[in-house]
Amino acid sequence: MALIDEEHITNEDAFQRACASLVGGVNSPVRSFAAVGGVPFFVAGGHGSYLTDVEGRRYLDYIQSYGAIIHGHGNPVVLSALTEAARQGTTFGAPTLGEVELAEMIQQKVSGVDLVRLTSSGTEATMTALRLARGVTNRSKIVKFEGCYHGHSDALLAASGSGVASLGLPASVGVAPNAVADTIVVPYNELPPIDETVAAVIVEPVAANMGLVPAQSGFLQELRSLTEQSGALLIFDEVITGFRVAEGGASALYGVTPDLWCFGKIIGGGLPVGAVAGPHHLMNHLAPTGSVYQAGTLSGNPLATAAGSAALRLLNTASYRMLTGRAEQLAFGLTKVIEEADLAVQVQRVESLLGIFFADEPVTNYRQAVASVERGIYPYFFHAMLKRGIALAPGPYEVLFPGLAHSVDDVDKTIDVASAAAAEARERWRRAG
């Protein structure tokens, strides 16, 4: 196949070329435009709060690598740490001080964490946490919540959010029935029955894969009580919320200490990473000190740990004040201009995380989120924003990630653009309806 002249390439050219070598032209379904229609833009580079595509168009970016970026694209401190680490080598298959440093930072920032096991992805982290829970409790069943996405491992794909929901999949073909036979799925924000057969309850303390759905008052606290009474472990999937909603993550924000944490995204500074963390008496069941096996050739990769440590060092109390302030300003402004366009909307926010639902009432669970999405407004709003230079996720079940690189002017621009985009979306939706 002849190579395309990259100086004159279009997004359409890039997508056709990608489809010839990549399944569906993408390496993750959430990057596909299947849920909104059209051709994805291909990124040539990013700086701060902006992306530039192969055609030279700039977009104010609220995807931020689905939350892996908090300081903006190409942060000089993170890049410097990454460059210095790369000069020493990219992977060794042996311990490094860099992975120790990252683990120590997680220990220091999250109350209740004694030990950490680094992995290469959030999916690996949740898989490991479940295996550990089953090994410790000698029980088989797990409880998860509708619309919560915990990675693409077989047992956790039942009633998942994120790309699974965007593509309209109940789970996934290829998952054997016995793989989910021990998975109990219950509505988010409802307390599940937990008996002596349940090894663990895994939950997003802020549901951020079905749009943004906050935990209702008392939900996490009651979940903690129920698991303690039954002997099941409580696992917080903080792959998204960890070090974003508060310095100590959602467990610090809500004052609830789980038995195990799963982290990812921010702790890699933009590189692939995951982590399981918890107290000594649980974590020491992992090999080599215990009999629950987990391994990974690239776990604790020196580039990822260097970038992640640099990203975490940059975060402080002032960072979280700024993040929350930007998000609050954005949520208020978006609500105002979308409602002025005569569209019902719920812009739901927890600290610096936002979700947009075109709904009449606040959304508290997955079924309500689905009902909102099925109204069909989001694709019109998405494209109206995109053509005006604002990049939202190409799926209605994702969230917005305003970060530290987003300025007050960026937020004002977004609100201004959203006013025209909402009016256009309303007209196109009504004509189609």
Secondary structure in CASP SS format (residue, H / E / C, confidence):
PFRMAT SS
TARGET T0000
AUTHOR 0000-0000-0000
METHOD secondary structure of the structure
MODEL  1
M C 1.00
A C 1.00
L C 1.00
I C 1.00
D C 1.00
E C 1.00
E C 1.00
H C 1.00
I C 1.00
T C 1.00
N H 1.00
E H 1.00
D H 1.00
A H 1.00
F H 1.00
Q H 1.00
R H 1.00
A H 1.00
C H 1.00
A C 1.00
S C 1.00
L C 1.00
V H 1.00
G H 1.00
G H 1.00
V C 1.00
N C 1.00
S C 1.00
P H 1.00
V H 1.00
R H 1.00
S C 1.00
F C 1.00
A C 1.00
A C 1.00
V C 1.00
G C 1.00
G C 1.00
V C 1.00
P C 1.00
F C 1.00
F C 1.00
V E 1.00
A E 1.00
G E 1.00
G E 1.00
H E 1.00
G E 1.00
S C 1.00
Y E 1.00
L E 1.00
T E 1.00
D E 1.00
V C 1.00
E C 1.00
G C 1.00
R C 1.00
R E 1.00
Y E 1.00
L E 1.00
D E 1.00
Y C 1.00
I C 1.00
Q H 1.00
S H 1.00
Y H 1.00
G H 1.00
A C 1.00
I C 1.00
I C 1.00
H C 1.00
G C 1.00
H E 1.00
G C 1.00
N C 1.00
P H 1.00
V H 1.00
V H 1.00
L H 1.00
S H 1.00
A H 1.00
L H 1.00
T H 1.00
E H 1.00
A H 1.00
A H 1.00
R H 1.00
Q H 1.00
G C 1.00
T C 1.00
T C 1.00
F C 1.00
G C 1.00
A C 1.00
P C 1.00
T C 1.00
L H 1.00
G H 1.00
E H 1.00
V H 1.00
E H 1.00
L H 1.00
A H 1.00
E H 1.00
M H 1.00
I H 1.00
Q H 1.00
Q H 1.00
K H 1.00
V C 1.00
S C 1.00
G C 1.00
V C 1.00
D C 1.00
L E 1.00
V E 1.00
R E 1.00
L E 1.00
T E 1.00
S C 1.00
S C 1.00
G H 1.00
T H 1.00
E H 1.00
A H 1.00
T H 1.00
M H 1.00
T H 1.00
A H 1.00
L H 1.00
R H 1.00
L H 1.00
A H 1.00
R H 1.00
G H 1.00
V H 1.00
T H 1.00
N C 1.00
R C 1.00
S C 1.00
K E 1.00
I E 1.00
V E 1.00
K E 1.00
F E 1.00
E C 1.00
G C 1.00
C C 1.00
Y C 1.00
H C 1.00
G C 1.00
H C 1.00
S C 1.00
D H 1.00
A H 1.00
L H 1.00
L C 1.00
A C 1.00
A C 1.00
S C 1.00
G C 1.00
S H 1.00
G H 1.00
V H 1.00
A H 1.00
S H 1.00
L C 1.00
G C 1.00
L C 1.00
P C 1.00
A C 1.00
S C 1.00
V C 1.00
G C 1.00
V C 1.00
A C 1.00
P H 1.00
N H 1.00
A H 1.00
V C 1.00
A C 1.00
D C 1.00
T E 1.00
I E 1.00
V E 1.00
V E 1.00
P C 1.00
Y C 1.00
N C 1.00
E C 1.00
L C 1.00
P C 1.00
P C 1.00
I C 1.00
D C 1.00
E C 1.00
T C 1.00
V E 1.00
A E 1.00
A E 1.00
V E 1.00
I E 1.00
V E 1.00
E C 1.00
P C 1.00
V C 1.00
A E 1.00
A C 1.00
N C 1.00
M C 1.00
G C 1.00
L C 1.00
V E 1.00
P C 1.00
A C 1.00
Q C 1.00
S C 1.00
G C 1.00
F H 1.00
L H 1.00
Q H 1.00
E H 1.00
L H 1.00
R H 1.00
S H 1.00
L H 1.00
T H 1.00
E H 1.00
Q H 1.00
S H 1.00
G C 1.00
A C 1.00
L E 1.00
L E 1.00
I E 1.00
F E 1.00
D E 1.00
E C 1.00
V C 1.00
I C 1.00
T C 1.00
G C 1.00
F C 1.00
R C 1.00
V C 1.00
A C 1.00
E C 1.00
G C 1.00
G H 1.00
A H 1.00
S H 1.00
A H 1.00
L H 1.00
Y H 1.00
G C 1.00
V C 1.00
T C 1.00
P C 1.00
D C 1.00
L E 1.00
W E 1.00
C E 1.00
F E 1.00
G E 1.00
K H 1.00
I H 1.00
I H 1.00
G H 1.00
G C 1.00
G C 1.00
L C 1.00
P C 1.00
V C 1.00
G E 1.00
A E 1.00
V E 1.00
A E 1.00
G E 1.00
P C 1.00
H H 1.00
H H 1.00
L H 1.00
M H 1.00
N C 1.00
H C 1.00
L E 1.00
A C 1.00
P C 1.00
T C 1.00
G C 1.00
S C 1.00
V E 1.00
Y C 1.00
Q C 1.00
A C 1.00
G C 1.00
T C 1.00
L C 1.00
S C 1.00
G C 1.00
N C 1.00
P H 1.00
L H 1.00
A H 1.00
T H 1.00
A H 1.00
A H 1.00
G H 1.00
S H 1.00
A H 1.00
A H 1.00
L H 1.00
R H 1.00
L C 1.00
L C 1.00
N C 1.00
T H 1.00
A H 1.00
S H 1.00
Y H 1.00
R H 1.00
M H 1.00
L H 1.00
T H 1.00
G H 1.00
R H 1.00
A H 1.00
E H 1.00
Q H 1.00
L H 1.00
A H 1.00
F H 1.00
G H 1.00
L H 1.00
T H 1.00
K H 1.00
V H 1.00
I H 1.00
E H 1.00
E H 1.00
A C 1.00
D C 1.00
L C 1.00
A C 1.00
V C 1.00
Q E 1.00
V E 1.00
Q E 1.00
R E 1.00
V E 1.00
E C 1.00
S C 1.00
L E 1.00
L E 1.00
G E 1.00
I E 1.00
F E 1.00
F C 1.00
A C 1.00
D C 1.00
E C 1.00
P C 1.00
V C 1.00
T C 1.00
N C 1.00
Y H 1.00
R H 1.00
Q H 1.00
A H 1.00
V H 1.00
A H 1.00
S H 1.00
V H 1.00
E C 1.00
R C 1.00
G C 1.00
I C 1.00
Y H 1.00
P H 1.00
Y H 1.00
F H 1.00
F H 1.00
H H 1.00
A H 1.00
M H 1.00
L H 1.00
K C 1.00
R C 1.00
G C 1.00
I E 1.00
A E 1.00
L C 1.00
A C 1.00
P C 1.00
G C 1.00
P C 1.00
Y C 1.00
E C 1.00
V C 1.00
L E 1.00
F C 1.00
P C 1.00
G C 1.00
L C 1.00
A C 1.00
H C 1.00
S C 1.00
V H 1.00
D H 1.00
D H 1.00
V H 1.00
D H 1.00
K H 1.00
T H 1.00
I H 1.00
D H 1.00
V H 1.00
A H 1.00
S H 1.00
A H 1.00
A H 1.00
A H 1.00
A H 1.00
E H 1.00
A H 1.00
R H 1.00
E H 1.00
R H 1.00
W H 1.00
R H 1.00
R H 1.00
A H 1.00
G C 1.00
END
